[in-house]
Every structure is written in C-alpha cells, then in structure tokens.
C-alpha cells in the first residue's frame, strides 16, 4: 500500500484554468490526462516524485457522472467552489479491501489524448463521499511506464498533507496505520471545523515549498 495520487476538483473557472492556476503556483504545468468514460469525468495530471501525482478533475455533462460515485463526488465538490477532493492509495491486491468493505471494486479506465487506455480497479469512493478524510483504494492494471507518475521531474514531490480528521479513524479504514502508505509524506492533523478532509497540500519544488 502506498500513496498514489491526490485529486483536486475543478472550480467554476473550469478544468484547464484550475490546472493552470495551480501549475503557476508550483512553477510547472499539468498535462491533459483525458476522459474517464465510466465516471463521466476528465482530468489533467502533474507527475511527481516517488510514483505519485496530482490530478485536477472535472465532471462532464454526461449521464455517467450522475450514476458513478466518483462523478457524483467531483460534481459535489466543484459545486462548492472546487478544491481538494481526496487522496488515493495504491494496493497490489484490491481483494483485501473488497473483503474488508464487503463489496466489489469497480473497473475504471481513462483514455489519454494519444489514444492509450489506462485501466484499474478502485473501491471506497462511497466512503470518501460519506467522510472526506478517508482515502479510496486503487489497483492499477497497466505497466509502470503507463502510470501517470511516469516521467516526473524528481525535483517536484509531495512534502505534507494537512488533513482535518482523526488519524485513528483513517487507520481503521486503511487496515493499517495511516503513516504506512504515506511513507515520507508528513501528515498534519487538525480537528474538523466543518467538513473533514484535506485542508491543504505542501509540495516541494525547485523554488521552495509551496502550500496549496
């Protein structure tokens, strides 16, 4: 289990403008990630060191976004003005999470602009919707060179997650201590003052630490 990526829901200015705004703060650029046809969403991606990445995601005017939990989650966060949606941990065997949560993972896919299809299984988005401090789980079904973090500029890396929530609750959800999948990423916990979830993310850049 390891930290895979962080999701940021686009604001009222839309996907491209939101990604450009965050990229400008970091001193780099996001790339077009393509469309998630099963979820009714699309994203832009920023590869980071340590096999992680950031994504900015936007809901599409498509029936899938009304049915799929991930599309529902993105729509709801964007309706609040956008912002950090959640964090995702990668696992080698998602059946472990399936047994613990008592349901089956769903198949996800994304078509990059060059036509390449990325496939994975994921589970736990309903938990994220109910309690936004909780991550969801993903098991990739692609070779390493197709993972969205591939080709990252290693001078950009996640340094710290600031989460409003309860570390014990998250550890119970993960099935292990929350520090394990985050490895070298520091976590600062704050008592929820309203909705729990990611408050901010600190990214190490060649120009210093940037908090978003």
mmCIF file of the C-alpha atoms, coordinates in Angstrom:
data_MODEL
# 
_entry.id   MODEL 
# 
loop_
_atom_site.group_PDB 
_atom_site.id 
_atom_site.type_symbol 
_atom_site.label_atom_id 
_atom_site.label_alt_id 
_atom_site.label_comp_id 
_atom_site.label_asym_id 
_atom_site.label_entity_id 
_atom_site.label_seq_id 
_atom_site.pdbx_PDB_ins_code 
_atom_site.Cartn_x 
_atom_site.Cartn_y 
_atom_site.Cartn_z 
_atom_site.occupancy 
_atom_site.B_iso_or_equiv 
_atom_site.pdbx_formal_charge 
_atom_site.auth_seq_id 
_atom_site.auth_comp_id 
_atom_site.auth_asym_id 
_atom_site.auth_atom_id 
_atom_site.pdbx_PDB_model_num 
ATOM 1   C CA . UNK A 1 1   ? 0.000   0.000  0.000   1.00 0.00 ? 1   UNK A CA 1 
ATOM 2   C CA . UNK A 1 2   ? 1.370   3.417  -0.921  1.00 0.00 ? 2   UNK A CA 1 
ATOM 3   C CA . UNK A 1 3   ? 0.151   6.909  -1.642  1.00 0.00 ? 3   UNK A CA 1 
ATOM 4   C CA . UNK A 1 4   ? -0.811  7.018  -5.326  1.00 0.00 ? 4   UNK A CA 1 
ATOM 5   C CA . UNK A 1 5   ? -2.310  10.431 -6.038  1.00 0.00 ? 5   UNK A CA 1 
ATOM 6   C CA . UNK A 1 6   ? -4.317  13.405 -4.817  1.00 0.00 ? 6   UNK A CA 1 
ATOM 7   C CA . UNK A 1 7   ? -7.431  14.726 -6.545  1.00 0.00 ? 7   UNK A CA 1 
ATOM 8   C CA . UNK A 1 8   ? -8.439  18.380 -6.801  1.00 0.00 ? 8   UNK A CA 1 
ATOM 9   C CA . UNK A 1 9   ? -11.922 19.212 -8.109  1.00 0.00 ? 9   UNK A CA 1 
ATOM 10  C CA . UNK A 1 10  ? -12.007 21.999 -10.679 1.00 0.00 ? 10  UNK A CA 1 
ATOM 11  C CA . UNK A 1 11  ? -13.522 25.304 -9.640  1.00 0.00 ? 11  UNK A CA 1 
ATOM 12  C CA . UNK A 1 12  ? -16.024 27.480 -11.508 1.00 0.00 ? 12  UNK A CA 1 
ATOM 13  C CA . UNK A 1 13  ? -13.305 28.551 -13.955 1.00 0.00 ? 13  UNK A CA 1 
ATOM 14  C CA . UNK A 1 14  ? -13.139 25.008 -15.320 1.00 0.00 ? 14  UNK A CA 1 
ATOM 15  C CA . UNK A 1 15  ? -10.540 22.275 -15.658 1.00 0.00 ? 15  UNK A CA 1 
ATOM 16  C CA . UNK A 1 16  ? -7.895  23.988 -17.773 1.00 0.00 ? 16  UNK A CA 1 
ATOM 17  C CA . UNK A 1 17  ? -7.949  27.246 -15.821 1.00 0.00 ? 17  UNK A CA 1 
ATOM 18  C CA . UNK A 1 18  ? -7.855  25.493 -12.449 1.00 0.00 ? 18  UNK A CA 1 
ATOM 19  C CA . UNK A 1 19  ? -4.902  23.351 -13.543 1.00 0.00 ? 19  UNK A CA 1 
ATOM 20  C CA . UNK A 1 20  ? -3.098  26.394 -14.977 1.00 0.00 ? 20  UNK A CA 1 
ATOM 21  C CA . UNK A 1 21  ? -3.626  28.313 -11.734 1.00 0.00 ? 21  UNK A CA 1 
ATOM 22  C CA . UNK A 1 22  ? -2.186  25.505 -9.578  1.00 0.00 ? 22  UNK A CA 1 
ATOM 23  C CA . UNK A 1 23  ? 0.613   24.908 -12.056 1.00 0.00 ? 23  UNK A CA 1 
ATOM 24  C CA . UNK A 1 24  ? 1.579   28.578 -11.910 1.00 0.00 ? 24  UNK A CA 1 
ATOM 25  C CA . UNK A 1 25  ? 1.808   28.399 -8.113  1.00 0.00 ? 25  UNK A CA 1 
ATOM 26  C CA . UNK A 1 26  ? 4.121   25.400 -8.398  1.00 0.00 ? 26  UNK A CA 1 
ATOM 27  C CA . UNK A 1 27  ? 6.140   26.694 -11.332 1.00 0.00 ? 27  UNK A CA 1 
ATOM 28  C CA . UNK A 1 28  ? 5.245   23.876 -13.698 1.00 0.00 ? 28  UNK A CA 1 
ATOM 29  C CA . UNK A 1 29  ? 2.432   22.685 -15.972 1.00 0.00 ? 29  UNK A CA 1 
ATOM 30  C CA . UNK A 1 30  ? -0.198  19.954 -15.869 1.00 0.00 ? 30  UNK A CA 1 
ATOM 31  C CA . UNK A 1 31  ? -0.749  17.737 -18.910 1.00 0.00 ? 31  UNK A CA 1 
ATOM 32  C CA . UNK A 1 32  ? -4.071  16.633 -20.402 1.00 0.00 ? 32  UNK A CA 1 
ATOM 33  C CA . UNK A 1 33  ? -4.939  13.272 -18.897 1.00 0.00 ? 33  UNK A CA 1 
ATOM 34  C CA . UNK A 1 34  ? -8.054  12.517 -20.923 1.00 0.00 ? 34  UNK A CA 1 
ATOM 35  C CA . UNK A 1 35  ? -11.549 11.236 -20.177 1.00 0.00 ? 35  UNK A CA 1 
ATOM 36  C CA . UNK A 1 36  ? -12.885 8.684  -17.666 1.00 0.00 ? 36  UNK A CA 1 
ATOM 37  C CA . UNK A 1 37  ? -15.841 7.337  -19.692 1.00 0.00 ? 37  UNK A CA 1 
ATOM 38  C CA . UNK A 1 38  ? -17.215 5.160  -16.881 1.00 0.00 ? 38  UNK A CA 1 
ATOM 39  C CA . UNK A 1 39  ? -17.243 8.041  -14.400 1.00 0.00 ? 39  UNK A CA 1 
ATOM 40  C CA . UNK A 1 40  ? -18.236 10.976 -16.598 1.00 0.00 ? 40  UNK A CA 1 
ATOM 41  C CA . UNK A 1 41  ? -15.129 12.970 -15.697 1.00 0.00 ? 41  UNK A CA 1 
ATOM 42  C CA . UNK A 1 42  ? -11.859 14.102 -17.228 1.00 0.00 ? 42  UNK A CA 1 
ATOM 43  C CA . UNK A 1 43  ? -8.567  15.211 -15.732 1.00 0.00 ? 43  UNK A CA 1 
ATOM 44  C CA . UNK A 1 44  ? -5.241  16.958 -16.086 1.00 0.00 ? 44  UNK A CA 1 
ATOM 45  C CA . UNK A 1 45  ? -2.198  15.427 -14.418 1.00 0.00 ? 45  UNK A CA 1 
ATOM 46  C CA . UNK A 1 46  ? 1.060   16.527 -12.819 1.00 0.00 ? 46  UNK A CA 1 
ATOM 47  C CA . UNK A 1 47  ? 3.563   13.665 -12.284 1.00 0.00 ? 47  UNK A CA 1 
ATOM 48  C CA . UNK A 1 48  ? 5.563   13.889 -9.053  1.00 0.00 ? 48  UNK A CA 1 
ATOM 49  C CA . UNK A 1 49  ? 8.491   12.041 -7.491  1.00 0.00 ? 49  UNK A CA 1 
ATOM 50  C CA . UNK A 1 50  ? 8.042   8.739  -5.628  1.00 0.00 ? 50  UNK A CA 1 
ATOM 51  C CA . UNK A 1 51  ? 5.420   7.352  -8.034  1.00 0.00 ? 51  UNK A CA 1 
ATOM 52  C CA . UNK A 1 52  ? 2.774   9.888  -7.040  1.00 0.00 ? 52  UNK A CA 1 
ATOM 53  C CA . UNK A 1 53  ? 0.896   12.563 -8.945  1.00 0.00 ? 53  UNK A CA 1 
ATOM 54  C CA . UNK A 1 54  ? -1.652  15.329 -8.655  1.00 0.00 ? 54  UNK A CA 1 
ATOM 55  C CA . UNK A 1 55  ? -4.800  15.420 -10.751 1.00 0.00 ? 55  UNK A CA 1 
ATOM 56  C CA . UNK A 1 56  ? -7.282  18.189 -11.354 1.00 0.00 ? 56  UNK A CA 1 
ATOM 57  C CA . UNK A 1 57  ? -10.597 16.603 -12.288 1.00 0.00 ? 57  UNK A CA 1 
ATOM 58  C CA . UNK A 1 58  ? -13.788 17.974 -13.797 1.00 0.00 ? 58  UNK A CA 1 
ATOM 59  C CA . UNK A 1 59  ? -17.229 16.445 -14.189 1.00 0.00 ? 59  UNK A CA 1 
ATOM 60  C CA . UNK A 1 60  ? -18.666 16.172 -17.704 1.00 0.00 ? 60  UNK A CA 1 
ATOM 61  C CA . UNK A 1 61  ? -22.219 16.779 -18.856 1.00 0.00 ? 61  UNK A CA 1 
ATOM 62  C CA . UNK A 1 62  ? -22.733 13.046 -19.257 1.00 0.00 ? 62  UNK A CA 1 
ATOM 63  C CA . UNK A 1 63  ? -25.170 10.526 -17.712 1.00 0.00 ? 63  UNK A CA 1 
ATOM 64  C CA . UNK A 1 64  ? -22.273 8.536  -16.232 1.00 0.00 ? 64  UNK A CA 1 
ATOM 65  C CA . UNK A 1 65  ? -21.412 11.425 -13.922 1.00 0.00 ? 65  UNK A CA 1 
ATOM 66  C CA . UNK A 1 66  ? -24.846 11.168 -12.293 1.00 0.00 ? 66  UNK A CA 1 
ATOM 67  C CA . UNK A 1 67  ? -24.572 7.405  -11.711 1.00 0.00 ? 67  UNK A CA 1 
ATOM 68  C CA . UNK A 1 68  ? -20.935 6.789  -10.802 1.00 0.00 ? 68  UNK A CA 1 
ATOM 69  C CA . UNK A 1 69  ? -19.935 7.651  -7.217  1.00 0.00 ? 69  UNK A CA 1 
ATOM 70  C CA . UNK A 1 70  ? -16.700 9.281  -8.406  1.00 0.00 ? 70  UNK A CA 1 
ATOM 71  C CA . UNK A 1 71  ? -18.607 11.545 -10.796 1.00 0.00 ? 71  UNK A CA 1 
ATOM 72  C CA . UNK A 1 72  ? -21.032 12.418 -8.006  1.00 0.00 ? 72  UNK A CA 1 
ATOM 73  C CA . UNK A 1 73  ? -18.157 13.260 -5.660  1.00 0.00 ? 73  UNK A CA 1 
ATOM 74  C CA . UNK A 1 74  ? -16.472 15.515 -8.209  1.00 0.00 ? 74  UNK A CA 1 
ATOM 75  C CA . UNK A 1 75  ? -19.721 17.289 -9.043  1.00 0.00 ? 75  UNK A CA 1 
ATOM 76  C CA . UNK A 1 76  ? -20.487 17.926 -5.384  1.00 0.00 ? 76  UNK A CA 1 
ATOM 77  C CA . UNK A 1 77  ? -17.012 19.324 -4.621  1.00 0.00 ? 77  UNK A CA 1 
ATOM 78  C CA . UNK A 1 78  ? -16.988 21.529 -7.701  1.00 0.00 ? 78  UNK A CA 1 
ATOM 79  C CA . UNK A 1 79  ? -20.439 22.835 -6.771  1.00 0.00 ? 79  UNK A CA 1 
ATOM 80  C CA . UNK A 1 80  ? -18.881 24.077 -3.519  1.00 0.00 ? 80  UNK A CA 1 
ATOM 81  C CA . UNK A 1 81  ? -16.328 26.074 -5.497  1.00 0.00 ? 81  UNK A CA 1 
ATOM 82  C CA . UNK A 1 82  ? -13.781 23.326 -6.131  1.00 0.00 ? 82  UNK A CA 1 
ATOM 83  C CA . UNK A 1 83  ? -10.829 22.268 -4.024  1.00 0.00 ? 83  UNK A CA 1 
ATOM 84  C CA . UNK A 1 84  ? -9.161  19.161 -2.668  1.00 0.00 ? 84  UNK A CA 1 
ATOM 85  C CA . UNK A 1 85  ? -11.396 16.167 -3.252  1.00 0.00 ? 85  UNK A CA 1 
ATOM 86  C CA . UNK A 1 86  ? -9.401  13.357 -1.676  1.00 0.00 ? 86  UNK A CA 1 
ATOM 87  C CA . UNK A 1 87  ? -6.371  11.103 -1.601  1.00 0.00 ? 87  UNK A CA 1 
ATOM 88  C CA . UNK A 1 88  ? -5.857  7.675  -3.080  1.00 0.00 ? 88  UNK A CA 1 
ATOM 89  C CA . UNK A 1 89  ? -3.700  4.724  -2.024  1.00 0.00 ? 89  UNK A CA 1 
ATOM 90  C CA . UNK A 1 90  ? -2.459  2.060  -4.436  1.00 0.00 ? 90  UNK A CA 1 
ATOM 91  C CA . UNK A 1 91  ? -2.602  -1.597 -3.407  1.00 0.00 ? 91  UNK A CA 1 
ATOM 92  C CA . UNK A 1 92  ? -1.203  -4.739 -5.003  1.00 0.00 ? 92  UNK A CA 1 
ATOM 93  C CA . UNK A 1 93  ? -4.295  -6.820 -4.237  1.00 0.00 ? 93  UNK A CA 1 
ATOM 94  C CA . UNK A 1 94  ? -7.578  -4.952 -4.039  1.00 0.00 ? 94  UNK A CA 1 
ATOM 95  C CA . UNK A 1 95  ? -9.465  -8.082 -2.962  1.00 0.00 ? 95  UNK A CA 1 
ATOM 96  C CA . UNK A 1 96  ? -8.184  -7.417 0.563   1.00 0.00 ? 96  UNK A CA 1 
ATOM 97  C CA . UNK A 1 97  ? -10.077 -4.111 0.603   1.00 0.00 ? 97  UNK A CA 1 
ATOM 98  C CA . UNK A 1 98  ? -13.078 -5.785 -1.039  1.00 0.00 ? 98  UNK A CA 1 
ATOM 99  C CA . UNK A 1 99  ? -13.303 -8.316 1.780   1.00 0.00 ? 99  UNK A CA 1 
ATOM 100 C CA . UNK A 1 100 ? -12.901 -5.672 4.464   1.00 0.00 ? 100 UNK A CA 1 
ATOM 101 C CA . UNK A 1 101 ? -15.505 -3.331 2.947   1.00 0.00 ? 101 UNK A CA 1 
ATOM 102 C CA . UNK A 1 102 ? -17.888 -6.102 1.916   1.00 0.00 ? 102 UNK A CA 1 
ATOM 103 C CA . UNK A 1 103 ? -18.317 -5.146 -1.736  1.00 0.00 ? 103 UNK A CA 1 
ATOM 104 C CA . UNK A 1 104 ? -16.599 -5.459 -5.091  1.00 0.00 ? 104 UNK A CA 1 
ATOM 105 C CA . UNK A 1 105 ? -14.277 -2.934 -6.675  1.00 0.00 ? 105 UNK A CA 1 
ATOM 106 C CA . UNK A 1 106 ? -15.340 -1.217 -9.879  1.00 0.00 ? 106 UNK A CA 1 
ATOM 107 C CA . UNK A 1 107 ? -13.317 -1.099 -13.077 1.00 0.00 ? 107 UNK A CA 1 
ATOM 108 C CA . UNK A 1 108 ? -12.066 2.319  -14.107 1.00 0.00 ? 108 UNK A CA 1 
ATOM 109 C CA . UNK A 1 109 ? -10.433 3.477  -17.307 1.00 0.00 ? 109 UNK A CA 1 
ATOM 110 C CA . UNK A 1 110 ? -9.088  6.625  -18.870 1.00 0.00 ? 110 UNK A CA 1 
ATOM 111 C CA . UNK A 1 111 ? -8.323  7.376  -22.479 1.00 0.00 ? 111 UNK A CA 1 
ATOM 112 C CA . UNK A 1 112 ? -5.322  9.646  -22.874 1.00 0.00 ? 112 UNK A CA 1 
ATOM 113 C CA . UNK A 1 113 ? -5.284  12.146 -25.755 1.00 0.00 ? 113 UNK A CA 1 
ATOM 114 C CA . UNK A 1 114 ? -2.880  9.862  -27.670 1.00 0.00 ? 114 UNK A CA 1 
ATOM 115 C CA . UNK A 1 115 ? -5.468  7.067  -27.539 1.00 0.00 ? 115 UNK A CA 1 
ATOM 116 C CA . UNK A 1 116 ? -3.724  4.979  -24.867 1.00 0.00 ? 116 UNK A CA 1 
ATOM 117 C CA . UNK A 1 117 ? -6.167  3.360  -22.463 1.00 0.00 ? 117 UNK A CA 1 
ATOM 118 C CA . UNK A 1 118 ? -5.289  3.151  -18.774 1.00 0.00 ? 118 UNK A CA 1 
ATOM 119 C CA . UNK A 1 119 ? -7.196  0.607  -16.677 1.00 0.00 ? 119 UNK A CA 1 
ATOM 120 C CA . UNK A 1 120 ? -7.526  -0.027 -12.954 1.00 0.00 ? 120 UNK A CA 1 
ATOM 121 C CA . UNK A 1 121 ? -9.884  -1.168 -10.223 1.00 0.00 ? 121 UNK A CA 1 
ATOM 122 C CA . UNK A 1 122 ? -10.985 1.097  -7.392  1.00 0.00 ? 122 UNK A CA 1 
ATOM 123 C CA . UNK A 1 123 ? -13.071 0.870  -4.255  1.00 0.00 ? 123 UNK A CA 1 
ATOM 124 C CA . UNK A 1 124 ? -14.010 3.198  -1.408  1.00 0.00 ? 124 UNK A CA 1 
ATOM 125 C CA . UNK A 1 125 ? -15.350 6.297  -3.151  1.00 0.00 ? 125 UNK A CA 1 
ATOM 126 C CA . UNK A 1 126 ? -18.619 5.959  -1.242  1.00 0.00 ? 126 UNK A CA 1 
ATOM 127 C CA . UNK A 1 127 ? -16.569 6.115  1.950   1.00 0.00 ? 127 UNK A CA 1 
ATOM 128 C CA . UNK A 1 128 ? -14.933 9.306  0.699   1.00 0.00 ? 128 UNK A CA 1 
ATOM 129 C CA . UNK A 1 129 ? -18.340 10.813 -0.027  1.00 0.00 ? 129 UNK A CA 1 
ATOM 130 C CA . UNK A 1 130 ? -19.589 9.970  3.463   1.00 0.00 ? 130 UNK A CA 1 
ATOM 131 C CA . UNK A 1 131 ? -16.369 11.004 5.227   1.00 0.00 ? 131 UNK A CA 1 
ATOM 132 C CA . UNK A 1 132 ? -13.963 13.055 3.056   1.00 0.00 ? 132 UNK A CA 1 
ATOM 133 C CA . UNK A 1 133 ? -10.952 12.402 5.292   1.00 0.00 ? 133 UNK A CA 1 
ATOM 134 C CA . UNK A 1 134 ? -10.950 8.784  4.065   1.00 0.00 ? 134 UNK A CA 1 
ATOM 135 C CA . UNK A 1 135 ? -8.923  7.767  1.007   1.00 0.00 ? 135 UNK A CA 1 
ATOM 136 C CA . UNK A 1 136 ? -10.077 5.292  -1.587  1.00 0.00 ? 136 UNK A CA 1 
ATOM 137 C CA . UNK A 1 137 ? -8.101  2.363  -2.970  1.00 0.00 ? 137 UNK A CA 1 
ATOM 138 C CA . UNK A 1 138 ? -6.790  1.684  -6.465  1.00 0.00 ? 138 UNK A CA 1 
ATOM 139 C CA . UNK A 1 139 ? -5.100  -1.269 -8.127  1.00 0.00 ? 139 UNK A CA 1 
ATOM 140 C CA . UNK A 1 140 ? -3.527  -0.377 -11.473 1.00 0.00 ? 140 UNK A CA 1 
ATOM 141 C CA . UNK A 1 141 ? -3.745  -2.751 -14.424 1.00 0.00 ? 141 UNK A CA 1 
ATOM 142 C CA . UNK A 1 142 ? -1.018  -1.144 -16.535 1.00 0.00 ? 142 UNK A CA 1 
ATOM 143 C CA . UNK A 1 143 ? 2.786   -1.451 -16.740 1.00 0.00 ? 143 UNK A CA 1 
ATOM 144 C CA . UNK A 1 144 ? 4.839   1.039  -14.739 1.00 0.00 ? 144 UNK A CA 1 
ATOM 145 C CA . UNK A 1 145 ? 5.665   3.181  -17.753 1.00 0.00 ? 145 UNK A CA 1 
ATOM 146 C CA . UNK A 1 146 ? 1.967   3.946  -18.193 1.00 0.00 ? 146 UNK A CA 1 
ATOM 147 C CA . UNK A 1 147 ? 1.361   5.016  -14.595 1.00 0.00 ? 147 UNK A CA 1 
ATOM 148 C CA . UNK A 1 148 ? 0.522   8.757  -14.534 1.00 0.00 ? 148 UNK A CA 1 
ATOM 149 C CA . UNK A 1 149 ? 3.612   9.500  -12.448 1.00 0.00 ? 149 UNK A CA 1 
ATOM 150 C CA . UNK A 1 150 ? 5.982   8.176  -15.117 1.00 0.00 ? 150 UNK A CA 1 
ATOM 151 C CA . UNK A 1 151 ? 8.468   10.736 -16.403 1.00 0.00 ? 151 UNK A CA 1 
ATOM 152 C CA . UNK A 1 152 ? 8.118   13.014 -13.373 1.00 0.00 ? 152 UNK A CA 1 
ATOM 153 C CA . UNK A 1 153 ? 10.561  15.802 -12.694 1.00 0.00 ? 153 UNK A CA 1 
ATOM 154 C CA . UNK A 1 154 ? 12.002  14.403 -9.457  1.00 0.00 ? 154 UNK A CA 1 
ATOM 155 C CA . UNK A 1 155 ? 12.515  17.917 -8.086  1.00 0.00 ? 155 UNK A CA 1 
ATOM 156 C CA . UNK A 1 156 ? 8.742   18.122 -7.514  1.00 0.00 ? 156 UNK A CA 1 
ATOM 157 C CA . UNK A 1 157 ? 7.465   15.975 -4.642  1.00 0.00 ? 157 UNK A CA 1 
ATOM 158 C CA . UNK A 1 158 ? 4.743   15.821 -2.006  1.00 0.00 ? 158 UNK A CA 1 
ATOM 159 C CA . UNK A 1 159 ? 6.021   17.046 1.345   1.00 0.00 ? 159 UNK A CA 1 
ATOM 160 C CA . UNK A 1 160 ? 2.979   17.239 3.599   1.00 0.00 ? 160 UNK A CA 1 
ATOM 161 C CA . UNK A 1 161 ? -0.765  16.599 3.726   1.00 0.00 ? 161 UNK A CA 1 
ATOM 162 C CA . UNK A 1 162 ? -2.847  18.725 6.063   1.00 0.00 ? 162 UNK A CA 1 
ATOM 163 C CA . UNK A 1 163 ? -5.988  16.776 6.927   1.00 0.00 ? 163 UNK A CA 1 
ATOM 164 C CA . UNK A 1 164 ? -8.943  17.727 9.098   1.00 0.00 ? 164 UNK A CA 1 
ATOM 165 C CA . UNK A 1 165 ? -9.902  14.485 10.713  1.00 0.00 ? 165 UNK A CA 1 
ATOM 166 C CA . UNK A 1 166 ? -8.951  11.642 13.030  1.00 0.00 ? 166 UNK A CA 1 
ATOM 167 C CA . UNK A 1 167 ? -5.835  9.548  12.366  1.00 0.00 ? 167 UNK A CA 1 
ATOM 168 C CA . UNK A 1 168 ? -7.323  6.596  14.250  1.00 0.00 ? 168 UNK A CA 1 
ATOM 169 C CA . UNK A 1 169 ? -10.436 6.610  12.077  1.00 0.00 ? 169 UNK A CA 1 
ATOM 170 C CA . UNK A 1 170 ? -8.330  6.697  8.914   1.00 0.00 ? 170 UNK A CA 1 
ATOM 171 C CA . UNK A 1 171 ? -6.040  3.925  10.176  1.00 0.00 ? 171 UNK A CA 1 
ATOM 172 C CA . UNK A 1 172 ? -9.069  1.719  10.845  1.00 0.00 ? 172 UNK A CA 1 
ATOM 173 C CA . UNK A 1 173 ? -10.317 2.378  7.300   1.00 0.00 ? 173 UNK A CA 1 
ATOM 174 C CA . UNK A 1 174 ? -6.922  1.538  5.803   1.00 0.00 ? 174 UNK A CA 1 
ATOM 175 C CA . UNK A 1 175 ? -6.473  -1.599 7.859   1.00 0.00 ? 175 UNK A CA 1 
ATOM 176 C CA . UNK A 1 176 ? -3.035  -0.368 8.976   1.00 0.00 ? 176 UNK A CA 1 
ATOM 177 C CA . UNK A 1 177 ? -1.505  2.751  10.457  1.00 0.00 ? 177 UNK A CA 1 
ATOM 178 C CA . UNK A 1 178 ? -2.073  5.792  8.292   1.00 0.00 ? 178 UNK A CA 1 
ATOM 179 C CA . UNK A 1 179 ? 1.655   6.579  8.211   1.00 0.00 ? 179 UNK A CA 1 
ATOM 180 C CA . UNK A 1 180 ? 2.440   3.357  6.329   1.00 0.00 ? 180 UNK A CA 1 
ATOM 181 C CA . UNK A 1 181 ? 1.080   4.242  2.857   1.00 0.00 ? 181 UNK A CA 1 
ATOM 182 C CA . UNK A 1 182 ? 2.305   7.830  3.157   1.00 0.00 ? 182 UNK A CA 1 
ATOM 183 C CA . UNK A 1 183 ? 5.920   6.823  3.848   1.00 0.00 ? 183 UNK A CA 1 
ATOM 184 C CA . UNK A 1 184 ? 7.976   10.022 3.544   1.00 0.00 ? 184 UNK A CA 1 
ATOM 185 C CA . UNK A 1 185 ? 4.982   12.366 3.303   1.00 0.00 ? 185 UNK A CA 1 
ATOM 186 C CA . UNK A 1 186 ? 4.315   14.179 6.562   1.00 0.00 ? 186 UNK A CA 1 
ATOM 187 C CA . UNK A 1 187 ? 0.713   14.414 7.800   1.00 0.00 ? 187 UNK A CA 1 
ATOM 188 C CA . UNK A 1 188 ? -0.539  17.264 9.932   1.00 0.00 ? 188 UNK A CA 1 
ATOM 189 C CA . UNK A 1 189 ? -3.890  16.547 11.565  1.00 0.00 ? 189 UNK A CA 1 
ATOM 190 C CA . UNK A 1 190 ? -6.377  19.219 12.547  1.00 0.00 ? 190 UNK A CA 1 
ATOM 191 C CA . UNK A 1 191 ? -9.700  18.901 14.324  1.00 0.00 ? 191 UNK A CA 1 
ATOM 192 C CA . UNK A 1 192 ? -12.531 19.201 11.795  1.00 0.00 ? 192 UNK A CA 1 
ATOM 193 C CA . UNK A 1 193 ? -14.036 22.677 11.853  1.00 0.00 ? 193 UNK A CA 1 
ATOM 194 C CA . UNK A 1 194 ? -16.846 21.862 9.495   1.00 0.00 ? 194 UNK A CA 1 
ATOM 195 C CA . UNK A 1 195 ? -16.267 19.227 6.810   1.00 0.00 ? 195 UNK A CA 1 
ATOM 196 C CA . UNK A 1 196 ? -13.368 16.790 7.343   1.00 0.00 ? 196 UNK A CA 1 
ATOM 197 C CA . UNK A 1 197 ? -10.877 16.124 4.564   1.00 0.00 ? 197 UNK A CA 1 
ATOM 198 C CA . UNK A 1 198 ? -7.747  17.566 3.010   1.00 0.00 ? 198 UNK A CA 1 
ATOM 199 C CA . UNK A 1 199 ? -7.174  21.170 4.090   1.00 0.00 ? 199 UNK A CA 1 
ATOM 200 C CA . UNK A 1 200 ? -4.011  21.810 2.080   1.00 0.00 ? 200 UNK A CA 1 
ATOM 201 C CA . UNK A 1 201 ? -1.105  20.078 0.376   1.00 0.00 ? 201 UNK A CA 1 
ATOM 202 C CA . UNK A 1 202 ? 2.529   21.138 0.601   1.00 0.00 ? 202 UNK A CA 1 
ATOM 203 C CA . UNK A 1 203 ? 4.655   20.427 -2.476  1.00 0.00 ? 203 UNK A CA 1 
ATOM 204 C CA . UNK A 1 204 ? 8.429   20.633 -2.576  1.00 0.00 ? 204 UNK A CA 1 
ATOM 205 C CA . UNK A 1 205 ? 9.543   22.445 -5.753  1.00 0.00 ? 205 UNK A CA 1 
ATOM 206 C CA . UNK A 1 206 ? 12.901  23.662 -7.086  1.00 0.00 ? 206 UNK A CA 1 
ATOM 207 C CA . UNK A 1 207 ? 11.851  27.108 -5.858  1.00 0.00 ? 207 UNK A CA 1 
ATOM 208 C CA . UNK A 1 208 ? 10.919  26.009 -2.340  1.00 0.00 ? 208 UNK A CA 1 
ATOM 209 C CA . UNK A 1 209 ? 7.898   24.658 -0.501  1.00 0.00 ? 209 UNK A CA 1 
ATOM 210 C CA . UNK A 1 210 ? 4.502   25.657 -1.917  1.00 0.00 ? 210 UNK A CA 1 
ATOM 211 C CA . UNK A 1 211 ? 1.239   25.241 0.024   1.00 0.00 ? 211 UNK A CA 1 
ATOM 212 C CA . UNK A 1 212 ? -1.962  24.797 -1.970  1.00 0.00 ? 212 UNK A CA 1 
# 
